Amino acid sequence: MAHEVNLALVGATGAVGQEMLKILEERNFPLKDLIAVADPREAGNVIKYKGNDFTVQAASPEIFARADIAMLAVESNISKQLAPMAIENKCLVIDNSNAFRLDNNVPLIVPEVNPEDIEKHQGIIANPNCSTIIMVVAINPIHKAAGIKRVVVSTYQAVSGAGAAGIGELTESVQAYHDGIKKEPKVFQHPIGFNVIP
């Protein structure tokens, strides 16, 4: 049996955090304890995991001291605040934001491509942008077989990258367009429904 982990999921109530929970459940990840962490305003709310209720808590040194791993599904400014707190409390950080992606001391990991680099961590592991992950998984075998010198890529980023607020604004924007109502955007610079923003 795999080693069971005490996991703090920071951003557990957001769109990305909820997707992480689904994947952890689908893969039957060996959790000893799940610590659901979110914005202090959401403390006390309840989330479900494997049919069980977990009360959302605000981040604190005590939370990270209880966890072996903290998965951060929050904006980069929050990751930058919380990662040092987690590391101080001997908790390994896996960050989903762009906060540490360009830091040479933080390994940028795609498990299917460079799992050996996990050992280089100094308390934080970063993962690349979703488009990058998909691309490097696909081109890594070509690179190993023939070598790739350069890749030129254009991507379209999903509104889900802006979290639940971005998804909500897309829904509202589409409905407003359908209803013939002009709706001012709040999350994006322009109306996002039926639109591509450069």
N, C-alpha and C positions, 0 to 999 in steps of 0.2 A: 504494500500500500504506500502511496506517495505521502511525503511529509505534509502534515496539515499546517496551515498558515493562518495566523491572525492578520486579517486584512482590514486596513482603514481605506474606505473608498471615499475620497474627498470630491464633492460635487455629485453625490449619490442621487440627488433629486433632479439634476439637469438631464438634458437629452443625451449627452455622451455618457454620463454616469449610469443612466438607465440602460443604455445599450451595453455597457460593460457588464452590468448585472445579468442581462440576458445571456451574454456569451459565457460568463462564468458558470451560469446554471446549465447551459447547453453542454458545456465541456465537463461538467461535474467536477469543477475545480475543488481541490481538497481544502476546504475552509474549516478551521477550528472555530473561528469567530469572525463575524462580519461586523465592522464598526462603520455605520453610515454617518458620514460627515457632510455638512453643507453650511451655507450661510447661516450665521447666528439667528437671523430672523426666521429660519425654517426649523430651528431646534425644537424638538417636541413632536414634529410631524412624524408620520410612520410610513415606511416603505416596505414592500414585500420582497422576499427572496426565498425561493423554494417553498412557498406557501407559509412562511413564517414572517411575523412582524418584527421590524427593527426600527427602533426609535432614532430619529436623526439627532445628532449632537453637533455642537460647534467645535471647531478645531481647538486643541489645547495641547500643551506638552504631555499631559497625562494620557490623552488619547493616543498620541504617537508612541509613548512608552509601552502601551499595551499591544501595539501592532508590530508585526515583523516586517510588513510591507505596507507602504501607502501608495495607492494609485491616485494620482492627481488628475482629475477631469475638470479643471477650472481654467480661468483666464491666466495669462502669463504673469500679470502683476500679483495675483494671489499665489501662484506657484512660487514666485520669488520670495514671498513672505513666509510661506509655510514650509518649504523644503528645508531651510536651515533648522527650523524647529524640530522637524522629523528626524533629521540626521543627528542632531544633538541628543536625541532620545533613542539612538541606535536602531532607527527604523529606515529601511531601504526605500528610497523614493523612485517610483516609475512615473515620469511626467509626460502627460499627453499634450501639453501646451508647447509654444515655441520658445519658452523662457530660457532653456538651456541647450537648444539645438546647435548653436554656433559656438558653444563653450568647448574648447579643446580638451578640457579635463573631464568632460561628461561623455561617455560613450553613447553614440546614436545607434540604436539597435533595431534591426529587422531580424527576428529569430531565424527565418528561413535563409537569410543571407550571411549574417555575421554573428552567430550565437556565441562564438568564442570571445568576442569583445566584451561580453557581460562581465567577465572576470576583471576587467580594467576599471570597474566602477569605484568611485570614492564616496559612495552614498547616494548617488543619483544616476539613473538611467533615463535617457530621453528616447522618445520615438519620433520618427520623422512625420511630416505631413502625410495625410492619407494617400494623396496622389503619388507621392514619392514611394511609399511602401509598395503600392501596386506595381509601379514601374520597375523598381529594382528587383522585385521577386521575378518578374517576367524576363528582364534582360540579364540577370546574373548568370544563368547557364550559357548564354551567348558570350558574355564577357569571359567566363572561365574557358570556353572552348576556343574563342578566336581573338579575344581582347577588344575592348571598346575604348576608343580615345575620347569621344565626345558624344553627348546626347543633347539634342535640342528638343524642347518640349513646350507645348502650349496646353494649359489645362483650364477647365471651368470648375470653379469651386462651388460646392453646394451651399445653400442658405443654412443648412444645419450646422455649418462651421461657426455661425453666429449664435448657436445654441437655441434653446426653446423660444427665445424672443424673435430670432430670425425666422424660425419655422412658423410661428404665430403670425408674423408680419406678412409672410408669403400667403398664408391662408386668407388673411384679411384683405390683402391687396387683390387677390384673384376674385374674392367675393365682391369687393367694391367695384372692380372693373365690370364684372357680370351685372351688377345692379346699376351701373352707370353713375356711380358716385366717385367724386374725387377724394382720395384719402392721402393725407400727407404722411410720408414715411418717417419713422422714428429710429429704426435700427440701421437702415441703409440710406445712402445719399439720394437715391431715386426710388420710385415705386418698383418693387421687385417682381410683382406678378407679370408674367409673360415678357420678362425683360432679361437682358444680359448687361451687366454693368462692368465696363472695363476697369 
